[in-house]
């Protein structure tokens, strides 16, 4: 699978800007209906308005859909995906999402695709578990590792979301 490529981002419409801004302010992935609820005061009235904006923002590489949560997150590093693979580490307790790429995983998926005669168009991996902050809160100890430890071949991105109730980073 070739690296993800996106056309240059055109100027965003008002609705696209509002949706992207609202999503960037969220502490965890947000559904289209949650976004609509936040944006009704800005003039968005129908779910279709939010979904159309989200579709374009995904096309532009500015937003990702987290399939297992039926929700959306702002891209942690728009247009900077070195690989076509996107990996999400999702905390089941606090909802924090870390986004990163891993070239070793991508190579394995490409190898399998080639040997199986499968033409992969895109790939997203969603990992569910407990982040270091929630693990530490449960044990009463301070986290011993970063929230998203990087595998040797991984290229972690900046944190996609902060944990709800967390102070400034």
Buried (B, 14 or more C-beta within 10 A) or exposed (E): BEEBEBEEBEEBEEBBBBBBBBBEEBBBBBBBEBBBBBBEEEEBEEEEBBBBBBEBBBEBBBBBBBEEBEBBBBBBBBEEBEBBBBBBBBBEBBBBBBBBBBEEBBEEBBEEBEEEEEEBEEBBBBEEEBBBBBBBBEEEEEBEEEBBEEEEEBBBBEBBBBBEEEEEE
